Amino acid sequence: MSKDPYKILGVAKTASQDEIRKAYRSLAKKHHPDLNPGDKKAEEQFKLVSVAHDLLSDPEKRARFDRGEIDIHGQEQGFAGGRRYQQHGDGSQGFRYSQQGGPQGNFSEEDLQDIFGMFGGGRGPFQQAGGGFRPQKGQDRRYNLDVDFLDAVNGTKSRVTLPGGGELDVTIPSGIEDGQVLRLRGKGDPGSHNAPAGDALITIHVRSHAHFKREGRNIRLIWPMDLKTAILGGKVTVPTPKGEVALNVPAHSDTGSVLRLKGRGLPERNGKDAGDLYVSLQVKIGNVDPALENFLRNSSTSTNEQK
């Protein structure tokens, strides 16, 4: 393992303090133990990078090292004593702490925030006053949930299975849309130092339906009717999100005729009126009555004879 702090940080001996700081930040992020759990090699490299930065960021110690008076650990050549490398392994996150609670060494607040920004929205885990830990809200967790079309229209309760084996009960409000995200507060990762837990973010995916199609708060349906009903009019039974209803079909209705069932679309919610159900009729002949077939045949024959 190299004992040259310049080689450890990958900078020239003429490097400026800004170049040394940038190199340290990059390597500290790369080898941080929280990003390399269980990796002893990364942990040791992180400690060594910290030692190298501690020495080179101090102009006096850097000059003494360059003159050969001290080694990378700050120990005078030929003498016992001085601060040892192992001291940097004490305390949380690989830093040694003073009795006042602050990290020792030449680490600026900017350095600490840059290193730990990946763990809390750009803020470090240290309080700016008092030296204690700053509470950190837990991380949010994201999940996907498939919902049937009618459950999305009417609302329901469902359950999400978590990767670790746990479960979350989710209330699906009526009228929820495909791609909408539900936030369950406090159902994410736990916070640190009495901070609140993160949230669970549930992305809803609405399954398509065999007959219904949603358009805003309205629903469209294509439904068949027999020839007799199309000509004479009558009632047909059609499905709605809340169950079947009888629909009055006017006489002489043709394929493509659209009838409206008021209030049979999405239910009323949050001050929004209920939507409507629009039924597009489609003539379906089905089994042909022999008498009708004979009538049409005779009618066709009479027409030809008149010509």
C-alpha positions as CSV (number, residue, x, y, z in Angstrom):
1,M,0.0,0.0,0.0
2,S,1.4,3.4,-1.0
3,K,2.8,5.7,1.7
4,D,2.9,8.7,-0.6
5,P,-0.1,10.9,0.0
6,Y,0.3,12.5,-3.5
7,K,0.0,9.1,-5.2
8,I,-2.9,8.1,-3.0
9,L,-4.9,11.1,-4.0
10,G,-3.6,11.0,-7.6
11,V,-2.2,14.5,-7.6
12,A,1.1,16.1,-8.4
13,K,3.5,17.4,-5.7
14,T,2.8,20.9,-7.1
15,A,-1.0,20.4,-6.8
16,S,-2.9,23.4,-5.3
17,Q,-5.2,23.0,-2.3
18,D,-8.2,23.2,-4.6
19,E,-6.9,20.3,-6.7
20,I,-6.2,18.3,-3.5
21,R,-9.7,18.9,-2.2
22,K,-11.4,17.9,-5.4
23,A,-9.3,14.7,-5.6
24,Y,-10.2,13.9,-2.0
25,R,-13.9,14.4,-2.5
26,S,-14.0,12.2,-5.6
27,L,-12.1,9.3,-3.9
28,A,-14.0,9.6,-0.6
29,K,-17.3,9.2,-2.4
30,K,-16.0,6.3,-4.4
31,H,-14.7,4.3,-1.4
32,H,-17.1,5.4,1.3
33,P,-18.2,2.4,3.4
34,D,-21.9,3.2,3.1
35,L,-21.6,2.7,-0.7
36,N,-19.5,-0.4,-0.3
37,P,-21.0,-2.4,2.6
38,G,-18.9,-5.3,3.7
39,D,-16.0,-4.3,1.4
40,K,-12.9,-4.2,3.7
41,K,-10.6,-3.1,0.9
42,A,-12.8,-0.1,0.1
43,E,-13.0,0.8,3.8
44,E,-9.2,0.7,4.1
45,Q,-8.8,2.8,1.0
46,F,-11.3,5.3,2.4
47,K,-9.3,5.6,5.6
48,L,-6.0,6.0,3.7
49,V,-7.5,8.7,1.5
50,S,-8.6,10.5,4.6
51,V,-5.1,10.3,6.1
52,A,-3.6,11.6,2.8
53,H,-6.0,14.5,2.7
54,D,-5.5,15.3,6.4
55,L,-1.7,15.7,5.8
56,L,-1.8,17.6,2.5
57,S,-4.5,20.0,3.4
58,D,-2.4,21.2,6.3
59,P,0.4,23.5,4.8
60,E,2.7,23.0,7.8
61,K,2.4,19.2,7.8
62,R,2.6,19.1,4.0
63,A,5.9,21.1,4.1
64,R,7.3,18.8,6.8
65,F,6.4,15.7,4.8
66,D,8.0,17.2,1.7
67,R,11.2,17.8,3.7
68,G,11.2,14.2,4.9
69,E,10.6,15.1,8.6
70,I,7.3,13.1,9.0
71,D,5.7,10.2,7.3
72,I,2.1,10.0,5.9
73,H,0.7,9.3,9.4
74,G,2.3,12.5,10.8
75,Q,4.9,10.5,12.8
76,E,8.4,12.0,12.9
77,Q,11.0,10.0,11.2
78,G,13.1,8.1,13.7
79,F,10.8,8.9,16.7
80,A,7.8,7.2,18.3
81,G,4.7,9.1,18.8
82,G,2.7,11.4,16.5
83,R,-0.8,10.7,15.3
84,R,-1.3,7.2,13.8
85,Y,-3.3,6.1,10.8
86,Q,-5.6,3.9,13.0
87,Q,-7.0,7.0,14.7
88,H,-9.0,7.8,11.6
89,G,-10.9,4.5,11.9
90,D,-12.4,5.5,15.2
91,G,-15.9,7.0,15.3
92,S,-18.8,7.1,12.8
93,Q,-18.2,7.2,9.1
94,G,-14.4,6.5,9.5
95,F,-13.6,9.9,11.2
96,R,-12.2,10.5,14.6
97,Y,-14.2,12.8,16.9
98,S,-13.1,15.2,19.5
99,Q,-14.8,15.5,22.9
100,Q,-16.7,18.4,21.5
101,G,-18.3,16.1,19.0
102,G,-16.8,17.5,15.8
103,P,-14.7,15.5,13.3
104,Q,-11.0,16.1,13.7
105,G,-8.6,16.7,10.8
106,N,-8.7,19.4,8.2
107,F,-12.3,18.7,6.9
108,S,-14.3,21.8,6.0
109,E,-18.0,21.9,6.2
110,E,-18.1,22.0,2.4
111,D,-16.1,18.8,2.3
112,L,-18.4,17.0,4.7
113,Q,-21.5,18.1,2.9
114,D,-20.1,17.0,-0.4
115,I,-19.2,13.5,0.8
116,F,-22.4,12.9,2.6
117,G,-24.7,14.7,0.2
118,M,-25.6,11.3,-1.4
119,F,-27.2,10.3,1.9
120,G,-29.5,13.2,2.6
121,G,-30.4,15.6,-0.2
122,G,-27.1,17.3,-0.2
123,R,-26.7,17.9,3.5
124,G,-24.2,16.3,5.8
125,P,-25.1,14.3,8.9
126,F,-23.5,16.9,11.3
127,Q,-25.2,19.8,13.0
128,Q,-23.7,23.2,12.3
129,A,-24.0,24.1,15.9
130,G,-23.6,21.9,19.0
131,G,-21.6,19.2,17.2
132,G,-24.3,16.5,17.4
133,F,-25.9,14.6,14.7
134,R,-28.6,16.2,12.6
135,P,-31.7,14.1,12.3
136,Q,-32.2,12.7,8.9
137,K,-35.7,11.8,7.5
138,G,-35.8,8.3,6.2
139,Q,-35.6,7.6,2.4
140,D,-38.8,7.3,0.4
141,R,-39.6,3.9,-1.1
142,R,-41.3,3.4,-4.5
143,Y,-43.6,0.6,-5.4
144,N,-45.9,-0.3,-8.3
145,L,-49.5,-1.6,-8.0
146,D,-51.8,-3.0,-10.7
147,V,-55.4,-2.2,-10.2
148,D,-58.5,-3.5,-12.1
149,F,-60.4,-0.9,-14.2
150,L,-63.6,-1.1,-12.1
151,D,-61.6,-0.9,-8.8
152,A,-59.9,2.3,-10.1
153,V,-63.4,3.7,-11.0
154,N,-65.2,2.8,-7.8
155,G,-62.3,2.8,-5.3
156,T,-61.1,-0.2,-3.2
157,K,-58.5,-1.4,-0.8
158,S,-55.5,-3.3,-1.9
159,R,-52.2,-4.7,-0.6
160,V,-48.7,-4.2,-1.7
161,T,-46.1,-6.9,-0.9
162,L,-42.7,-5.3,0.0
163,P,-39.4,-6.7,-1.2
164,G,-38.5,-7.7,2.4
165,G,-41.6,-9.7,2.8
166,G,-43.8,-7.2,4.6
167,E,-47.1,-5.8,3.3
168,L,-48.8,-2.4,3.0
169,D,-52.5,-1.9,2.9
170,V,-53.4,0.8,0.3
171,T,-56.7,2.6,0.0
172,I,-57.4,3.2,-3.7
173,P,-59.7,6.3,-4.0
174,S,-62.4,6.3,-6.6
175,G,-61.5,7.8,-10.0
176,I,-57.8,7.2,-9.6
177,E,-55.9,7.5,-13.0
178,D,-53.3,5.3,-14.6
179,G,-49.8,6.5,-13.6
180,Q,-51.1,8.4,-10.5
181,V,-48.9,8.2,-7.4
182,L,-50.2,7.6,-3.9
183,R,-48.1,8.8,-1.0
184,L,-48.3,6.8,2.3
185,R,-46.6,9.0,4.8
186,G,-44.2,7.3,7.2
187,K,-44.2,4.0,5.4
188,G,-40.7,4.3,3.9
189,D,-37.3,3.8,5.5
190,P,-37.0,4.8,9.2
191,G,-35.3,8.1,10.0
192,S,-32.2,8.5,12.1
193,H,-32.0,10.2,15.5
194,N,-35.7,10.5,16.0
195,A,-36.3,12.0,12.5
196,P,-39.6,10.9,10.8
197,A,-39.6,7.9,8.5
198,G,-39.7,8.3,4.7
199,D,-42.9,7.8,2.6
200,A,-44.0,5.0,0.4
201,L,-44.8,6.2,-3.1
202,I,-47.2,3.8,-4.9
203,T,-47.5,4.2,-8.7
204,I,-50.9,3.0,-9.9
205,H,-51.2,1.0,-13.1
206,V,-54.9,0.6,-14.2
207,R,-55.6,-2.6,-16.2
208,S,-57.7,-2.3,-19.4
209,H,-61.3,-3.5,-19.5
210,A,-62.9,-5.7,-22.1
211,H,-65.8,-3.3,-22.7
212,F,-65.3,0.0,-20.8
213,K,-63.0,2.8,-21.9
214,R,-62.4,5.9,-19.8
215,E,-62.5,9.5,-21.1
216,G,-61.9,11.9,-18.3
217,R,-64.8,11.4,-15.9
218,N,-66.9,9.7,-18.5
219,I,-66.9,6.1,-19.7
220,R,-67.7,4.7,-23.1
221,L,-69.1,1.3,-23.9
222,I,-69.9,-0.5,-27.2
223,W,-72.9,-2.8,-26.8
224,P,-74.8,-5.0,-29.2
225,M,-78.6,-5.0,-29.9
226,D,-80.6,-7.4,-32.1
227,L,-82.2,-6.4,-35.3
228,K,-85.7,-6.4,-33.9
229,T,-84.8,-3.9,-31.2
230,A,-83.0,-1.7,-33.7
231,I,-86.1,-1.5,-35.9
232,L,-88.9,-1.5,-33.3
233,G,-87.1,-0.1,-30.3
234,G,-87.1,-1.7,-26.8
235,K,-84.9,-2.4,-23.8
236,V,-81.4,-3.8,-23.6
237,T,-79.6,-4.7,-20.5
238,V,-76.1,-3.0,-20.4
239,P,-73.3,-3.1,-17.7
240,T,-72.2,-0.1,-15.8
241,P,-69.4,0.3,-13.2
242,K,-72.0,-0.1,-10.5
243,G,-74.0,-3.0,-12.1
244,E,-76.4,-3.7,-14.9
245,V,-79.2,-1.4,-15.9
246,A,-82.0,-1.4,-18.5
247,L,-81.4,1.0,-21.4
248,N,-84.3,2.2,-23.6
249,V,-83.4,2.0,-27.3
250,P,-85.5,4.2,-29.6
251,A,-87.0,2.7,-32.7
252,H,-85.0,2.9,-35.9
253,S,-81.7,3.0,-34.0
254,D,-78.7,2.0,-36.1
255,T,-75.1,0.9,-35.5
256,G,-73.2,3.9,-34.1
257,S,-76.2,5.4,-32.3
258,V,-75.0,6.7,-28.9
259,L,-77.2,6.9,-25.9
260,R,-76.2,8.5,-22.6
261,L,-76.8,7.2,-19.1
262,K,-76.4,10.2,-16.8
263,G,-74.2,9.8,-13.7
264,R,-73.2,6.3,-14.6
265,G,-69.5,7.1,-15.2
266,L,-67.0,7.9,-12.5
267,P,-68.7,8.6,-9.2
268,E,-68.9,12.0,-7.6
269,R,-65.8,12.9,-5.6
270,N,-64.1,15.9,-4.1
271,G,-66.7,18.3,-5.4
272,K,-66.6,16.9,-8.9
273,D,-69.9,15.8,-10.5
274,A,-70.3,12.1,-11.4
275,G,-69.4,11.3,-15.0
276,D,-71.7,9.8,-17.6
277,L,-71.8,6.5,-19.4
278,Y,-72.0,6.7,-23.2
279,V,-73.3,3.6,-24.9
280,S,-72.6,3.1,-28.6
281,L,-75.1,0.6,-30.1
282,Q,-74.0,-2.0,-32.5
283,V,-76.6,-4.1,-34.5
284,K,-76.0,-7.8,-34.1
285,I,-78.2,-10.1,-36.2
286,G,-77.8,-13.3,-34.3
287,N,-80.2,-16.1,-35.1
288,V,-82.5,-15.1,-38.0
289,D,-86.2,-15.7,-37.6
290,P,-87.4,-17.9,-40.6
291,A,-90.5,-15.7,-41.0
292,L,-88.2,-12.6,-41.3
293,E,-86.0,-14.4,-43.8
294,N,-89.1,-15.4,-45.9
295,F,-90.4,-11.8,-45.7
296,L,-87.1,-10.4,-47.0
297,R,-86.9,-13.0,-49.7
298,N,-90.4,-12.3,-50.9
299,S,-90.0,-8.6,-50.6
300,S,-86.8,-8.8,-52.8
301,T,-88.7,-11.0,-55.4
302,S,-91.6,-8.5,-55.6
303,T,-89.3,-5.6,-56.1
304,N,-87.5,-7.4,-59.0
305,E,-90.8,-8.3,-60.7
306,Q,-91.9,-4.7,-60.5
307,K,-88.7,-3.6,-62.3
